[in-house]
């Protein structure tokens, strides 16, 4: 699965420009779903049809992982050929200086910063620029509106993995792997690879409308509280997949939450509950779609979220696949 | 000039009736049907030749930012709050018209003689301001004005001229878009064109949300009057848009990431036809496209805007060249839309 993870995290896909990620996933899941389609906004929707099982009522289950990652967009080309930029999604200015970004054409830029007015001045994006090495404006091939992503290679540390865009490519990998390993399910399972989560859960909004699921589980990353002097949070790397209780945007459906926990216990695998004080996931948008959807979240613990070096635990990743397979193979008890 | 009529019409969010009447008069002979929906959106259908099954929605919002009367003081002055985004600093000493009877008033200001040195460097907050309609008491004020009345800026439309053919007036955000959309209805198209003149954009794209739901379009364009900050600056940073540099195409703003295929179609069409165009500074502002593209199963959407200086302030300035070029760009682009491959 590590090869799949590497390929997914290294793909280019800032919000709204997920095409390369989508093509990659499409190729990996080819032949494993009964229907695959891409909708108007670019969500990739793969349906694995259910096979009736005695005594198990069939449900329409929507699983999501978002394909997009945070990035930057060019807002101005100055006379000397430097590029001013704006954020796509939640980009933290701290740590940007010296970062490298990659454009869709593969060209690389370096982020620099104007001279601060004081040594303690907090860095802001308005005072940064991207240097692509162009000697002047005439030779600058990038224009206002071009998008770029952060770039770092995938690193395999054995048990721990480091990469950019684990948010949310690690969940894309989990969904792909689940689809590949899923023998049969009594349920119609929609594997939805959504777009534009980082800018406002937009792909989930429209795909939930079209799918009209009975139950939904968004798979996404969550932060941890296990690093030095971290914001207190009872989620740790390597302690198993996290089952969301609440975050800034939603209260997980109690039935879904309990069903997930009971399934994990039945499988004899570790899990943890998650209360996240900031942020939300696609499940927030899905929960209030149409007449309402029973929605929960399977979170993969991740350190340094929204930085170019996010870290996850490989055991958590494999257990996430295991949990999803368990959830899809039995009856939905919510 | 239609833009003059549109600009001078009174239409703060939630109270767009006067603007709607101007538009109905202008379009009723150009469209096959038109209706006003539950929230007040004016939705007109220009039927296509039948060549294309695609439904194309083009939206422009009728509403403008303004004020609402929230309290009448004992002495007869009127307390108010902004409707939509208004910078407190542009309000002092402005002329306004209140309610359907257009009662004239002035937002009062303390003479410079009476200002403490400290106050000269402070921005007065809208909560501290009041409108003076010349009433001597609460009773007298309430004869002509009541709680909840809207107030709009009292600004006549004027041509400034010059090489860029500039004009000044209020509410070019988004009467400029309304003017462009009305012009587009003079053309004929292979597809059904739904023109949506929407309400309540300035308070959260509310009209566009329900209009898009009822139209259920395949593709959407939002037409706007957008930010233009092109006066000389010390730093070499974005002007957002530049006056006279042509219609501005949105790649991304706070509300929408425009469909790249529509962005490319617009840019290529402009190049092919020698129409000047520019890309708006990404990440700034929000438009009706933000609501439309999320409607139902999703709608590929883009924004085309006429640059306008000083929007969300009483007086805006735009170039009629930009307005004309926005019409040309949209007309040429709509002619290409039925052939655009939207599958992937």
Interface residues (C-beta under 8 A of the other chain):
Chain A: X15 X16 X17 X19 X22 X38 X39 X40 X41 X42 X43 X73 X74 X75 X76 X78 X79 X80 X84 X86 X87 X88 X126 X143 X144 X145 X147 X196 X199 X202 X203 X205 X206 X207 X209 X210
Chain B: X218 X236 X237 X238 X249 X251 X252 X257 X258 X260 X263 X278 X279 X280 X281 X282 X283 X284 X293 X294 X295 X296 X297 X298 X299 X300 X342 X343 X344
